[in-house]
Amino acid sequence: MTALGVAPRLAPRAGRPTEIVIHQGASGRILARMPLGDWIEERHGAPYWVVHRRDLQAALLAAVAAEPLIEFMTGVTISTATAHGDHVEVRSATGDTLRGAVLIGADGIRSVIRKVVAPQARLEFSGTAASRTLLPASAAAALGDPNTVGVWLAPGAHVVHYPVEAGAKIAVVAIVPDDRMIDDWAAPNDWATLAPHLAAFSPTLTTVLAAAPEWRRWALFETGPLECLAAGRIALVGDAAHPILPFLAQGGVMALEDSVVLADCLATRPTDIPGALKNYETARRHRVNAIAAASRRNGRIFHLSGAAAMARNIALAAVPASRLMARYDWVYGWRPPA
Ligand SMILES: Cc1cc2nc3c(=O)[nH]c(=O)nc-3n(C[C@H](O)[C@H](O)[C@H](O)COP(=O)(O)OP(=O)(O)OC[C@H]3O[C@@H](n4cnc5c(N)ncnc54)[C@H](O)[C@@H]3O)c2cc1C
């Protein structure tokens, strides 16, 4: 965000939590407190922010609007893309054709452009869904210090909450088993359907969640390790390139990292676009696959049951919190190209 010049626009809306607090779901007992706040800012030279997706998009959009080289068109659905030797063409659903020297597919998890670049890639359904809501911070007081990220663990399910809208609201995400493979990021869910999946959690948590005015549900998908992020004059970024389970909270971050690296590769080799895009692929493939694997691993650890969950809880309590967090230096210590 700083490298893109977007940080000052986002800062007034961002939450800067002081720590991640991990709870045993059933009792609410605190298992670990992992430092954020000053600790992580001093360690990595940038703050750890939590923001509402709308605020992030608004800040990015304002930066785009201020850039005269960008023409931004809304309401255009791309249905096909075709690569030619010296240019790329896309066709819109209304039959218009757009032509350019390079095409960046940033069209999300159901990417049309992925079908051209990596036709072999398949989405795999995780059997889980994320149900999300927003609560006024005052309604979530029972969850503890509002300026923290809370993570509650139970067998097969977990709940995360964090401050957004400059602390005015608490965003809640509940990950539970759900076999409805619906392809809609804003499908409604209701508490009566969600509550039985949260039966293992402490009433301290569920009483707060029961008061939420509405829930939205997103079925969770990912792909296996990806080899191909670019072909010829076409590249993929973000979820189009690599849908990632949200158990490390890094999917959107990877989309931003991809974009900064891709811009740098194109700026370095402006007259060799296929070469620039291959360099981008080489620069990103290992990291995004490692993040995807770590997200999957986090999900398995979060959802342990029985003796394995007890062992996890003992380990979480035994390891000093800053050591727990330092294990993620490779995630948070990433730097954009100079
Ligand atoms: C429950 C949940 C929690 C998450 N939490 C976090 C988190 O804490 N931190 C984090 O970093 N990430 C998180 N993520 C991941 C993050 O939301 C995604 O990785 C991120 O949105 C990917 O951005 P993107 O721009 O690649 O795709 P998207 O945000 O999906 O944007 C794709 C865009 O392309 C448009 N589009 C699609 N098809 C077409 C077409 N054919 N023609 C034209 N336009 C098209 C769409 O309308 C959309 O505007 C979470 C995800 C989920 C599901």
PDBQT file of the ligand as one rigid body, heavy atoms in Angstrom, charges set to zero:
ROOT
HETATM    1  C1  LIG A 401     -14.233 -15.361   3.701  1.00  0.00    +0.000 C 
HETATM    2  C2  LIG A 401     -13.021 -14.784   3.088  1.00  0.00    +0.000 A 
HETATM    3  C3  LIG A 401     -12.140 -14.062   3.868  1.00  0.00    +0.000 A 
HETATM    4  C4  LIG A 401     -10.991 -13.514   3.298  1.00  0.00    +0.000 A 
HETATM    5  N1  LIG A 401     -10.145 -12.809   4.092  1.00  0.00    +0.000 NA
HETATM    6  C5  LIG A 401      -9.038 -12.276   3.564  1.00  0.00    +0.000 A 
HETATM    7  C6  LIG A 401      -8.139 -11.531   4.371  1.00  0.00    +0.000 A 
HETATM    8  O1  LIG A 401      -8.356 -11.352   5.564  1.00  0.00    +0.000 OA
HETATM    9  N2  LIG A 401      -7.028 -11.008   3.791  1.00  0.00    +0.000 N 
HETATM   10  C7  LIG A 401      -6.760 -11.184   2.472  1.00  0.00    +0.000 A 
HETATM   11  O2  LIG A 401      -5.733 -10.674   1.990  1.00  0.00    +0.000 OA
HETATM   12  N3  LIG A 401      -7.584 -11.896   1.673  1.00  0.00    +0.000 NA
HETATM   13  C8  LIG A 401      -8.721 -12.444   2.192  1.00  0.00    +0.000 A 
HETATM   14  N4  LIG A 401      -9.568 -13.159   1.401  1.00  0.00    +0.000 N 
HETATM   15  C9  LIG A 401      -9.216 -13.375  -0.016  1.00  0.00    +0.000 C 
HETATM   16  C10 LIG A 401      -9.579 -12.172  -0.885  1.00  0.00    +0.000 C 
HETATM   17  O3  LIG A 401     -10.931 -11.816  -0.742  1.00  0.00    +0.000 OA
HETATM   18  C11 LIG A 401      -9.303 -12.530  -2.342  1.00  0.00    +0.000 C 
HETATM   19  O4  LIG A 401      -8.071 -13.194  -2.447  1.00  0.00    +0.000 OA
HETATM   20  C12 LIG A 401      -9.263 -11.249  -3.167  1.00  0.00    +0.000 C 
HETATM   21  O5  LIG A 401     -10.542 -10.667  -3.211  1.00  0.00    +0.000 OA
HETATM   22  C13 LIG A 401      -8.782 -11.540  -4.591  1.00  0.00    +0.000 C 
HETATM   23  O6  LIG A 401      -8.794 -10.339  -5.306  1.00  0.00    +0.000 OA
HETATM   24  P1  LIG A 401      -8.918 -10.354  -6.867  1.00  0.00    +0.000 P 
HETATM   25  O7  LIG A 401      -8.891  -8.922  -7.273  1.00  0.00    +0.000 OA
HETATM   26  O8  LIG A 401      -7.949 -11.306  -7.445  1.00  0.00    +0.000 OA
HETATM   27  O9  LIG A 401     -10.350 -10.982  -7.164  1.00  0.00    +0.000 OA
HETATM   28  P2  LIG A 401     -11.790 -10.417  -6.800  1.00  0.00    +0.000 P 
HETATM   29  O10 LIG A 401     -11.756  -9.629  -5.554  1.00  0.00    +0.000 OA
HETATM   30  O11 LIG A 401     -12.704 -11.610  -6.856  1.00  0.00    +0.000 OA
HETATM   31  O12 LIG A 401     -12.127  -9.430  -7.995  1.00  0.00    +0.000 OA
HETATM   32  C14 LIG A 401     -12.367  -9.923  -9.301  1.00  0.00    +0.000 C 
HETATM   33  C15 LIG A 401     -13.096  -8.842 -10.082  1.00  0.00    +0.000 C 
HETATM   34  O13 LIG A 401     -13.225  -9.264 -11.431  1.00  0.00    +0.000 OA
HETATM   35  C16 LIG A 401     -14.553  -9.039 -11.868  1.00  0.00    +0.000 C 
HETATM   36  N5  LIG A 401     -14.851 -10.040 -12.915  1.00  0.00    +0.000 N 
HETATM   37  C17 LIG A 401     -15.000 -11.382 -12.780  1.00  0.00    +0.000 A 
HETATM   38  N6  LIG A 401     -15.240 -11.971 -13.958  1.00  0.00    +0.000 NA
HETATM   39  C18 LIG A 401     -15.235 -10.976 -14.874  1.00  0.00    +0.000 A 
HETATM   40  C19 LIG A 401     -15.427 -10.943 -16.286  1.00  0.00    +0.000 A 
HETATM   41  N7  LIG A 401     -15.655 -12.056 -16.992  1.00  0.00    +0.000 N 
HETATM   42  N8  LIG A 401     -15.375  -9.753 -16.921  1.00  0.00    +0.000 NA
HETATM   43  C20 LIG A 401     -15.123  -8.603 -16.225  1.00  0.00    +0.000 A 
HETATM   44  N9  LIG A 401     -14.934  -8.568 -14.882  1.00  0.00    +0.000 NA
HETATM   45  C21 LIG A 401     -14.984  -9.743 -14.222  1.00  0.00    +0.000 A 
HETATM   46  C22 LIG A 401     -15.401  -9.226 -10.625  1.00  0.00    +0.000 C 
HETATM   47  O14 LIG A 401     -16.630  -8.554 -10.769  1.00  0.00    +0.000 OA
HETATM   48  C23 LIG A 401     -14.507  -8.570  -9.562  1.00  0.00    +0.000 C 
HETATM   49  O15 LIG A 401     -14.702  -7.192  -9.516  1.00  0.00    +0.000 OA
HETATM   50  C24 LIG A 401     -10.714 -13.697   1.933  1.00  0.00    +0.000 A 
HETATM   51  C25 LIG A 401     -11.608 -14.432   1.143  1.00  0.00    +0.000 A 
HETATM   52  C26 LIG A 401     -12.745 -14.966   1.712  1.00  0.00    +0.000 A 
HETATM   53  C27 LIG A 401     -13.684 -15.774   0.849  1.00  0.00    +0.000 C 
ENDROOT
TORSDOF 0
